[in-house]
Amino acid sequence: MLNLVMMDIRIGKKAAIGTEILGSPYLTENFIKSKVYFGEELVGDFYIRYNALNSEIEIKNTNSEEENPKRLLANQDLRVKYGLRELRFSTYITKKDETKNGFLSIIEDGDNYTLYHRLAVKFSEGKAAANSMVNPIPSRFAHFVEYYYKKKGVDRIDQLIQKKGSLLKILDKELREEVSDFLKEHKIDLSNEEDLIKTFEYINTLHATS
């Protein structure tokens, strides 16, 4: 079953400017032993490395450096228990209204909303030194995190803008005052993941009218 969704990894090009690249496209450089599921069926334990830049999961049968990794092809039925989280291939919509595909992790799931975490990586090309008085700028990978939500009964996953006004806007009108009071009472910082999860846990205790 797994062989149907595995193929060789494309070898990426090296940075054009110099040889030094800061950071990494991977969540971790090492392969981590992880469980792979197809639907509800456990396929087995494999060694996994997540390439967040390309939103690809690299997979090996062993942790041997001699074994060449393959990549898992995009498939909505695949789930990977990777470290403390579970990666699921999903279609989501960014705050710029762009529809994209990639791996998300569910970090809160309740009666009203599901909250997702996405690790993203941006690659910045380096620059050669303009003259001998300045140093060249190395290429670098920068990690950042995005959050997405899905309202129960709505067949789409949207990016969450982590501001109070934007959060209240996605809620049913009759819930906004309660959530606003919760944010104020608990001094919630929506840029903090722990507070964000706490907020959605509270929202999922409220009565949903639609």
C-alpha positions as CSV (number, residue, x, y, z in Angstrom):
1,M,0.0,0.0,0.0
2,L,2.7,2.4,1.0
3,N,4.7,1.7,-2.2
4,L,1.9,3.2,-4.2
5,V,2.5,6.6,-2.6
6,M,6.3,6.7,-2.5
7,M,8.8,7.9,-5.1
8,D,12.4,9.1,-5.3
9,I,13.2,12.5,-3.9
10,R,14.1,15.3,-6.3
11,I,17.5,16.7,-5.6
12,G,17.3,20.4,-5.0
13,K,19.8,22.9,-6.4
14,K,22.4,24.5,-4.1
15,A,22.3,28.1,-3.4
16,A,23.8,30.2,-6.1
17,I,25.7,32.5,-3.7
18,G,28.6,30.8,-2.0
19,T,28.3,27.5,-0.2
20,E,27.1,28.6,3.3
21,I,23.4,28.3,3.9
22,L,22.0,29.2,7.3
23,G,19.2,27.2,8.9
24,S,17.5,24.1,7.4
25,P,14.4,23.2,5.4
26,Y,13.8,20.4,7.9
27,L,12.0,20.4,11.2
28,T,14.8,18.1,12.4
29,E,17.8,17.0,10.4
30,N,17.6,13.5,11.8
31,F,15.1,10.9,10.7
32,I,12.6,10.1,13.5
33,K,10.9,6.8,14.0
34,S,7.3,7.4,13.3
35,K,4.0,5.6,12.7
36,V,2.4,5.9,9.3
37,Y,-1.3,5.3,8.8
38,F,-3.4,5.0,5.7
39,G,-6.9,5.9,6.8
40,E,-7.4,4.1,10.1
41,E,-5.0,1.3,9.2
42,L,-1.5,1.3,10.6
43,V,0.9,0.7,7.7
44,G,4.0,0.4,10.0
45,D,6.9,2.1,11.7
46,F,9.3,4.1,9.5
47,Y,12.0,6.7,9.8
48,I,10.6,10.1,8.9
49,R,12.0,13.6,8.2
50,Y,9.8,16.5,7.3
51,N,10.9,19.0,4.7
52,A,8.8,22.0,5.6
53,L,10.1,24.1,2.7
54,N,8.6,21.7,0.1
55,S,5.9,20.4,2.4
56,E,7.3,16.8,1.8
57,I,7.7,13.9,4.1
58,E,10.9,11.9,3.5
59,I,10.7,8.2,4.5
60,K,13.1,5.3,5.1
61,N,12.7,1.8,6.3
62,T,15.8,2.0,8.4
63,N,17.9,4.7,10.0
64,S,20.9,3.7,8.0
65,E,22.7,6.6,6.3
66,E,23.3,4.2,3.3
67,E,19.6,3.9,2.6
68,N,18.3,6.6,0.2
69,P,15.1,8.2,1.4
70,K,11.9,8.4,-0.7
71,R,9.1,10.9,-0.4
72,L,5.4,10.3,0.3
73,L,3.2,11.5,-2.4
74,A,0.3,13.8,-1.5
75,N,-2.6,11.7,-0.3
76,Q,-5.5,12.8,1.9
77,D,-5.6,9.4,3.6
78,L,-2.1,9.5,4.8
79,R,-1.4,10.3,8.5
80,V,2.1,10.4,10.1
81,K,2.6,10.4,13.8
82,Y,5.8,12.6,13.8
83,G,7.3,13.4,17.1
84,L,4.5,14.9,19.3
85,R,2.2,15.7,16.4
86,E,0.3,14.1,13.6
87,L,0.9,15.3,10.1
88,R,-2.1,15.2,7.7
89,F,-2.0,16.2,4.1
90,S,-4.7,18.9,3.7
91,T,-6.0,21.6,1.4
92,Y,-6.1,25.0,3.1
93,I,-6.7,28.7,2.2
94,T,-4.2,31.4,3.2
95,K,-5.1,34.9,4.4
96,K,-4.3,36.1,0.8
97,D,-7.2,33.8,-0.4
98,E,-4.8,31.4,-2.0
99,T,-5.7,27.7,-2.1
100,K,-2.7,25.5,-1.2
101,N,-1.9,21.9,-0.3
102,G,0.5,20.8,2.5
103,F,0.8,19.1,5.9
104,L,-1.1,20.4,8.9
105,S,-1.3,19.2,12.5
106,I,-4.5,19.2,14.5
107,I,-3.8,20.9,17.9
108,E,-7.4,21.3,19.1
109,D,-10.5,19.5,17.9
110,G,-14.0,20.1,19.4
111,D,-17.6,20.5,18.7
112,N,-17.3,24.0,17.1
113,Y,-13.9,24.3,15.6
114,T,-10.7,22.4,14.7
115,L,-7.4,24.3,15.1
116,Y,-4.4,23.4,13.0
117,H,-0.7,24.1,13.2
118,R,1.5,24.5,10.2
119,L,5.3,24.7,10.2
120,A,6.5,26.8,7.2
121,V,9.9,27.6,5.9
122,K,11.0,30.5,3.6
123,F,14.2,30.4,1.6
124,S,16.0,33.7,1.1
125,E,18.7,33.8,-1.6
126,G,22.0,35.2,-0.5
127,K,23.8,38.2,-2.1
128,A,27.4,38.5,-3.1
129,A,29.5,41.2,-1.5
130,A,29.3,44.5,-3.5
131,N,32.9,45.3,-2.7
132,S,35.7,44.3,-0.3
133,M,34.4,46.5,2.4
134,V,31.2,44.5,3.0
135,N,30.6,40.8,3.7
136,P,28.4,38.6,1.5
137,I,24.9,37.8,2.7
138,P,24.5,34.0,3.0
139,S,21.4,32.2,1.9
140,R,19.1,31.1,4.7
141,F,16.1,29.1,5.6
142,A,13.8,30.9,8.1
143,H,11.2,28.9,10.1
144,F,7.8,30.3,11.0
145,V,4.4,29.0,12.1
146,E,0.9,29.5,10.8
147,Y,-2.4,28.5,12.3
148,Y,-5.6,27.5,10.5
149,Y,-9.1,26.7,11.6
150,K,-12.1,24.7,10.3
151,K,-15.6,25.5,11.5
152,K,-17.8,22.4,11.9
153,G,-20.1,22.0,9.0
154,V,-18.0,24.2,6.7
155,D,-15.9,22.3,4.1
156,R,-12.8,24.5,4.1
157,I,-9.7,25.3,6.2
158,D,-8.8,28.9,6.5
159,Q,-5.8,30.7,7.9
160,L,-6.3,32.3,11.3
161,I,-5.2,35.9,11.7
162,Q,-4.0,36.1,15.3
163,K,-5.7,39.3,16.3
164,K,-8.7,39.7,18.6
165,G,-10.9,41.4,16.0
166,S,-10.2,38.8,13.4
167,L,-10.8,35.9,15.8
168,L,-14.2,37.4,16.9
169,K,-15.2,37.9,13.3
170,I,-15.1,34.2,12.5
171,L,-17.5,33.4,15.4
172,D,-21.3,33.4,15.5
173,K,-22.4,36.8,16.6
174,E,-24.0,35.6,19.9
175,L,-20.6,34.1,21.0
176,R,-18.4,37.1,20.4
177,E,-19.1,38.9,23.7
178,E,-18.4,35.7,25.7
179,V,-15.2,35.1,23.9
180,S,-14.1,38.7,24.2
181,D,-14.7,38.6,27.9
182,F,-12.6,35.4,28.1
183,L,-9.7,36.9,26.2
184,K,-9.7,39.9,28.6
185,E,-10.2,37.9,31.8
186,H,-7.4,35.5,31.1
187,K,-5.1,38.0,29.5
188,I,-4.9,35.9,26.3
189,D,-2.0,36.5,23.9
190,L,-3.2,35.2,20.6
191,S,0.4,35.1,19.3
192,N,1.2,32.4,21.9
193,E,0.3,28.9,20.9
194,E,-0.7,27.7,24.4
195,D,-3.1,30.7,24.8
196,L,-4.4,30.0,21.3
197,I,-5.2,26.4,22.1
198,K,-6.8,27.5,25.4
199,T,-9.0,29.9,23.6
200,F,-10.3,27.3,21.1
201,E,-10.8,24.9,23.9
202,Y,-13.1,27.5,25.5
203,I,-14.9,28.3,22.2
204,N,-15.6,24.5,21.8
205,T,-17.4,24.5,25.1
206,L,-19.9,27.1,23.9
207,H,-23.2,26.4,22.2
208,A,-22.9,26.4,18.4
209,T,-26.0,27.6,16.6
210,S,-25.0,26.7,13.1
